[in-house]
Amino acid sequence: MQALQELGFTEYEARAYTTLIDAGELSGYELAKESGIPRANVYAVLDKLLQRGAAQRLQHTGGQRYSAIPPNQLLRGIEASQKRALVAAGHALAQRPQQSEPVAVFNLHDGELLAKAQQLIDACEKTVLIAVQPQEAALLAEPIRMARERGVTITTLCLQACEHECGGCQGEIHRVQLAPVDGVRWLVLVTDRSMTLIGQLGATAVDGVVTEQRLVTELAAAYILQNLALAVLGGELAGRVDGQLSQEAQQVLSQLYPGGAFPHISTA
């Protein structure tokens, strides 16, 4: 009877159904006597079994009698009913506005930073954008090499603008002097334009974050790509800025780059 109650039967309904299975056809009076259900309740219980499709009413000359629907037939009916209810609930819930869960930002410290960077590179399928300095480039060289072998497109921004190839940077390499001058090193990594890792590595502390937040990902990708675009333009306009740009544009650029011209770029 416990199994029937788990399917939604009350205790009396389960007791009545199992009694009808054991005894066959019974009148309401006989069912009350056999099952122990109070006579005042037995007909209401039988009506519920009829509604559930668990029993059927038989008309005899001596009055109405009741019999149980075979268990296999009953269970098939319950299964079909529950499937219909699940489908209906799914449609109803799909129509309700969904409150999007905030995307988490996870903090990284010390060895976690480079371990997570390697994990993201290992898992990427299409693209890697990375802004890096030589020390971290060397440490991430192997996972980046394996990503290239899988067909992943690698775009590297060397923040230190090394004059000589260090062997760590790979893929399409662009060198632009953007590294901080206080001894701290930066690492910006965007994989498949969906995951972002940003970190700074110093002599005494290594800290960073990793997230799937779309805004952070787009900002990090823009940092890398727009610096490359500006550097390309700077290389093309070197020595010709006065003749190519309006006075207003030159004033804006002098404010953005007080040291002189656009940053230059070299590629490999």
C-alpha positions as CSV (number, residue, x, y, z in Angstrom):
1,M,0.0,0.0,0.0
2,Q,2.9,2.3,0.6
3,A,3.8,2.2,-3.1
4,L,0.3,3.3,-4.0
5,Q,0.4,6.1,-1.5
6,E,3.6,7.3,-3.1
7,L,1.6,7.5,-6.4
8,G,-1.0,9.8,-4.8
9,F,-3.5,7.3,-3.3
10,T,-4.8,7.9,0.2
11,E,-4.5,5.2,2.7
12,Y,-8.2,4.2,2.3
13,E,-7.9,4.3,-1.5
14,A,-4.9,2.0,-1.4
15,R,-6.5,-0.3,1.0
16,A,-9.7,-0.5,-1.1
17,Y,-7.8,-1.1,-4.3
18,T,-5.7,-3.9,-2.9
19,T,-8.8,-5.5,-1.3
20,L,-10.6,-5.5,-4.6
21,I,-7.6,-7.1,-6.3
22,D,-7.5,-9.9,-3.6
23,A,-11.3,-10.5,-3.3
24,G,-12.5,-9.8,-6.8
25,E,-16.0,-8.2,-7.2
26,L,-17.4,-6.7,-4.0
27,S,-20.3,-4.5,-3.0
28,G,-19.7,-1.4,-1.1
29,Y,-20.8,-3.1,2.1
30,E,-18.6,-6.1,1.5
31,L,-15.6,-3.9,0.7
32,A,-16.1,-2.0,3.9
33,K,-16.2,-5.2,5.8
34,E,-13.2,-6.8,4.1
35,S,-10.9,-3.7,4.1
36,G,-11.8,-2.2,7.5
37,I,-12.8,1.1,5.9
38,P,-15.7,2.7,7.8
39,R,-19.0,2.2,5.9
40,A,-19.5,6.0,6.1
41,N,-16.4,6.5,3.9
42,V,-16.4,3.5,1.6
43,Y,-18.5,5.0,-1.2
44,A,-16.6,8.2,-1.3
45,V,-13.4,6.1,-1.6
46,L,-14.9,4.0,-4.4
47,D,-15.8,7.2,-6.3
48,K,-12.2,8.3,-6.1
49,L,-11.0,5.0,-7.4
50,L,-13.5,5.3,-10.3
51,Q,-12.1,8.8,-11.0
52,R,-8.6,7.5,-11.0
53,G,-9.4,4.7,-13.3
54,A,-8.4,2.2,-10.7
55,A,-11.8,0.5,-10.4
56,Q,-14.9,-0.1,-12.4
57,R,-18.6,-0.3,-11.4
58,L,-20.6,-3.4,-12.4
59,Q,-24.4,-3.3,-12.4
60,H,-26.1,-6.5,-11.2
61,T,-29.7,-7.3,-10.5
62,G,-28.8,-7.4,-6.8
63,G,-27.2,-3.9,-6.9
64,Q,-23.9,-2.3,-7.8
65,R,-20.6,-4.2,-7.4
66,Y,-17.0,-3.0,-7.9
67,S,-13.9,-4.6,-9.3
68,A,-10.3,-3.5,-9.6
69,I,-8.6,-2.5,-12.8
70,P,-5.7,-4.9,-13.5
71,P,-2.5,-3.5,-11.9
72,N,-0.6,-3.3,-15.2
73,Q,-3.3,-1.4,-16.9
74,L,-3.6,0.9,-13.9
75,L,0.2,1.6,-13.9
76,R,0.2,2.4,-17.6
77,G,-2.6,4.9,-17.1
78,I,-0.8,6.5,-14.2
79,E,2.5,6.7,-16.2
80,A,0.7,8.3,-19.2
81,S,-1.1,10.8,-16.9
82,Q,2.2,11.8,-15.2
83,K,3.9,12.3,-18.5
84,R,1.1,14.6,-19.7
85,A,1.4,16.5,-16.4
86,L,5.2,16.8,-16.8
87,V,4.9,18.1,-20.3
88,A,2.2,20.6,-19.3
89,A,4.3,21.8,-16.4
90,G,7.3,22.2,-18.6
91,H,5.4,24.3,-21.1
92,A,3.9,26.4,-18.3
93,L,7.3,27.0,-16.6
94,A,8.9,27.8,-20.0
95,Q,6.5,30.7,-20.4
96,R,7.5,32.3,-17.1
97,P,10.3,35.0,-17.3
98,Q,13.6,33.5,-16.1
99,Q,15.7,35.4,-13.6
100,S,19.3,35.0,-14.8
101,E,21.7,33.9,-12.1
102,P,24.7,36.2,-11.7
103,V,27.9,34.9,-13.2
104,A,30.5,34.2,-10.6
105,V,33.9,35.8,-10.5
106,F,36.5,33.5,-8.8
107,N,39.6,34.9,-7.1
108,L,43.0,33.3,-7.8
109,H,46.1,33.4,-5.7
110,D,49.7,32.4,-6.1
111,G,50.1,29.1,-8.1
112,E,46.3,29.0,-8.8
113,L,46.7,31.7,-11.4
114,L,49.0,30.0,-13.9
115,A,47.3,26.6,-13.2
116,K,44.0,28.0,-14.1
117,A,45.5,29.7,-17.2
118,Q,46.8,26.4,-18.4
119,Q,43.5,24.7,-17.7
120,L,41.7,27.3,-19.8
121,I,44.1,26.9,-22.7
122,D,43.9,23.1,-22.5
123,A,40.1,23.3,-22.7
124,C,39.8,25.9,-25.5
125,E,38.5,24.9,-28.9
126,K,38.8,27.9,-31.3
127,T,40.7,31.0,-30.2
128,V,43.2,32.2,-27.6
129,L,43.8,35.9,-27.0
130,I,46.7,36.5,-24.6
131,A,48.6,39.5,-23.4
132,V,51.6,38.3,-21.6
133,Q,55.2,39.0,-20.5
134,P,58.2,36.7,-21.2
135,Q,58.3,34.9,-17.8
136,E,54.6,33.7,-18.0
137,A,54.9,33.1,-21.8
138,A,57.6,30.6,-21.1
139,L,55.6,28.8,-18.5
140,L,52.5,28.6,-20.7
141,A,54.4,27.8,-23.9
142,E,53.7,24.0,-23.8
143,P,49.8,24.2,-23.4
144,I,49.7,27.0,-26.1
145,R,51.8,24.8,-28.4
146,M,49.4,21.9,-27.9
147,A,46.4,24.2,-28.5
148,R,48.0,25.3,-31.8
149,E,48.4,21.7,-32.8
150,R,44.6,21.2,-32.2
151,G,43.9,24.0,-34.6
152,V,43.3,26.8,-32.1
153,T,44.1,30.3,-33.4
154,I,46.6,32.0,-31.1
155,T,46.9,35.8,-31.0
156,T,49.7,37.0,-28.6
157,L,50.3,40.5,-27.4
158,C,53.8,40.7,-25.9
159,L,53.4,43.5,-23.4
160,Q,57.2,43.9,-23.0
161,A,57.8,44.4,-26.8
162,C,60.9,42.2,-26.6
163,E,63.5,43.1,-29.2
164,H,64.6,39.5,-29.5
165,E,62.4,36.4,-29.7
166,C,62.1,34.8,-26.3
167,G,60.6,31.5,-27.5
168,G,57.6,31.7,-25.2
169,C,55.2,33.8,-27.4
170,Q,53.5,31.8,-30.1
171,G,50.9,32.1,-32.9
172,E,50.4,35.6,-34.4
173,I,52.7,37.6,-32.2
174,H,52.5,41.4,-31.8
175,R,54.9,43.3,-29.6
176,V,53.7,46.5,-27.9
177,Q,55.3,48.2,-24.9
178,L,52.5,48.2,-22.4
179,A,54.0,46.5,-19.4
180,P,53.9,48.3,-16.1
181,V,57.2,49.8,-15.0
182,D,56.9,49.0,-11.3
183,G,58.1,45.4,-11.5
184,V,54.6,43.9,-11.6
185,R,53.7,41.7,-14.5
186,W,50.3,41.4,-16.2
187,L,48.6,38.5,-17.7
188,V,45.3,38.8,-19.7
189,L,43.8,35.6,-21.2
190,V,40.6,35.2,-23.2
191,T,39.7,31.7,-24.5
192,D,37.0,31.1,-27.1
193,R,35.6,34.6,-26.3
194,S,33.8,33.1,-23.3
195,M,36.3,32.7,-20.4
196,T,38.6,35.4,-19.1
197,L,41.5,35.3,-16.7
198,I,43.2,38.5,-15.6
199,G,46.1,38.6,-13.2
200,Q,49.1,40.5,-11.9
201,L,52.2,38.9,-10.7
202,G,54.6,40.6,-8.3
203,A,57.6,39.7,-6.3
204,T,55.6,39.0,-3.1
205,A,52.0,38.4,-4.4
206,V,50.2,36.8,-7.3
207,D,46.5,37.7,-7.6
208,G,43.9,37.4,-10.3
209,V,40.3,36.5,-11.3
210,V,38.6,34.2,-13.7
211,T,35.1,34.5,-14.9
212,E,32.6,33.8,-17.7
213,Q,31.0,37.3,-17.3
214,R,30.4,38.6,-20.8
215,L,31.2,42.2,-20.0
216,V,34.6,41.3,-18.5
217,T,35.4,39.0,-21.4
218,E,34.5,41.7,-24.0
219,L,36.6,44.3,-22.1
220,A,39.6,42.0,-21.9
221,A,39.3,41.0,-25.6
222,A,39.0,44.7,-26.5
223,Y,42.1,45.6,-24.4
224,I,44.1,43.2,-26.5
225,L,42.6,43.8,-29.9
226,Q,42.3,47.5,-29.7
227,N,45.9,47.9,-28.6
228,L,46.9,45.9,-31.6
229,A,44.8,48.0,-33.9
230,L,46.2,51.2,-32.5
231,A,49.7,50.0,-32.8
232,V,49.1,49.0,-36.4
233,L,47.7,52.4,-37.2
234,G,50.6,54.0,-35.3
235,G,53.1,52.0,-37.4
236,E,51.4,53.1,-40.7
237,L,51.2,56.7,-39.7
238,A,54.6,57.0,-38.2
239,G,56.3,60.2,-39.5
240,R,53.1,61.2,-41.4
241,V,50.7,62.2,-38.6
242,D,51.0,65.9,-39.3
243,G,49.9,65.5,-42.9
244,Q,47.2,62.9,-42.3
245,L,45.3,64.0,-39.2
246,S,43.3,67.1,-38.4
247,Q,44.5,69.4,-35.7
248,E,41.7,68.3,-33.4
249,A,42.7,64.6,-33.9
250,Q,46.3,65.4,-33.2
251,Q,45.3,67.2,-30.0
252,V,43.4,64.2,-28.8
253,L,46.3,61.9,-29.6
254,S,48.7,64.1,-27.8
255,Q,46.5,63.9,-24.7
256,L,46.2,60.1,-25.0
257,Y,49.9,59.6,-25.8
258,P,51.7,62.4,-24.1
259,G,55.1,60.7,-24.9
260,G,54.7,61.2,-28.6
261,A,53.0,59.0,-31.3
262,F,51.0,55.9,-31.3
263,P,52.8,52.8,-29.9
264,H,54.7,51.0,-32.6
265,I,54.2,47.3,-33.3
266,S,56.3,44.5,-34.6
267,T,54.9,41.1,-35.7
268,A,56.2,37.6,-36.1
